[in-house]
């Protein structure tokens, strides 16, 4: 069951998180697209890890979807945020395993970007879940 709240019931923090998620998604699509499809950027990028680049680019679409769903204050937006956070952490782990097991070559910017993505989406997932629980509690009381 997908519970929906009215926009005027959406907490201000959720509005802020939705805006951050939307901006993050747009920036991710822009930078990911450049890193995948712009020959000049690819030449300068150095040691990139293909599956991480593709994950981040495709995740940009999920970021935007989560932003819209959070803006609409739907439970599936809260859940999608948690899925994004978990998937990002799994890809970050896979990246670490790949670097250790294979060639050891990576771009330091990728590590920083994955740390930022993981932190942002963990924060969005945890905060939105907490606000949803609070919202549900006030609705049933």
C-alpha positions in Angstrom: 0.0 0.0 0.0 1.4 3.3 -1.0 0.4 5.9 1.5 0.3 9.5 0.4 0.2 12.7 2.4 -1.1 16.1 1.2 1.6 18.5 0.1 0.7 20.9 2.9 1.4 18.1 5.4 4.9 17.5 4.0 7.5 18.6 6.6 9.8 21.4 5.6 12.8 19.1 6.0 11.3 16.7 3.4 10.9 19.6 1.0 14.6 20.5 1.6 15.6 16.9 1.0 13.6 16.6 -2.1 15.3 19.7 -3.5 18.7 18.4 -2.6 17.9 15.0 -4.2 16.7 16.8 -7.4 19.8 18.9 -7.6 22.0 15.9 -6.9 20.2 13.9 -9.6 20.6 16.7 -12.2 24.3 17.2 -11.4 24.9 13.4 -11.4 23.3 13.0 -14.9 25.3 16.0 -16.2 28.7 14.8 -14.8 28.0 11.2 -15.4 27.0 11.9 -19.0 30.1 13.9 -19.6 32.3 11.2 -18.1 30.7 8.5 -20.3 30.1 10.3 -23.6 32.4 13.3 -23.9 35.7 12.2 -25.5 37.7 15.1 -24.1 36.5 14.4 -20.5 37.1 10.7 -20.9 40.7 11.4 -22.1 41.4 13.5 -19.0 39.6 11.2 -16.5 42.5 8.9 -15.9 41.8 5.6 -14.1 38.1 5.2 -14.1 36.1 2.1 -13.2 33.4 1.6 -15.8 30.7 -0.1 -13.7 30.9 2.7 -11.2 30.5 5.4 -13.8 27.5 3.6 -15.3 25.9 3.0 -12.0 26.3 6.6 -11.0 24.9 7.9 -14.3 21.9 5.6 -14.2 21.4 6.3 -10.5 20.9 9.9 -11.4 17.5 9.0 -12.9 16.6 7.2 -9.6 17.7 10.3 -7.7 15.3 12.4 -9.7 12.5 9.9 -9.2 13.1 9.8 -5.5 13.1 13.6 -5.4 9.7 13.8 -7.1 8.2 11.1 -4.8 9.5 12.8 -1.7 8.2 16.1 -3.0 4.8 14.4 -3.3 5.4 12.9 0.1 4.8 9.3 -0.8 6.0 6.3 1.1 7.6 4.9 -2.0 9.9 7.9 -2.1 11.1 7.1 1.3 11.7 3.5 0.3 13.4 4.4 -3.0 15.8 6.6 -1.0 16.7 3.6 1.2 17.2 1.5 -2.0 19.5 4.1 -3.5 21.5 4.4 -0.3 21.9 0.6 -0.1 22.8 0.2 -3.8 25.3 3.0 -3.6 27.0 1.4 -0.6 27.1 -2.0 -2.4 28.7 -0.4 -5.5 31.2 1.4 -3.3 32.0 -2.0 -1.7 32.3 -3.6 -5.1 34.6 -0.8 -6.3 36.9 -1.5 -3.3 36.9 -5.2 -4.0 37.6 -4.5 -7.7 40.6 -2.2 -6.9 42.1 -4.7 -4.3 41.6 -7.8 -6.4 42.5 -6.6 -9.8 44.8 -3.8 -10.9 44.7 -1.4 -8.0 44.2 1.5 -10.4 41.5 4.0 -9.6 40.8 7.7 -9.6 40.8 9.4 -6.2 37.9 11.6 -7.2 35.8 8.5 -7.6 36.4 7.6 -4.0 35.4 11.1 -2.8 32.3 11.1 -5.1 31.2 7.7 -3.8 31.7 8.8 -0.2 29.6 11.9 -0.9 26.9 9.9 -2.6 26.8 7.3 0.1 26.6 10.0 2.9 23.9 12.1 1.1 21.7 9.1 0.4 22.1 7.6 3.8 21.1 10.9 5.3 18.1 11.3 3.0 17.0 7.8 3.7 17.3 8.0 7.4 15.7 11.4 7.8 12.8 10.7 5.4 12.1 7.4 7.2 12.1 9.2 10.5 9.8 11.9 9.3 7.5 9.3 7.7 7.2 7.4 11.0 6.5 10.7 12.8 3.8 11.5 10.1 2.2 8.1 10.5 2.1 8.4 14.3 0.4 11.8 14.1 -2.2 10.4 11.6 -3.1 7.4 13.8 -3.2 9.4 17.0 
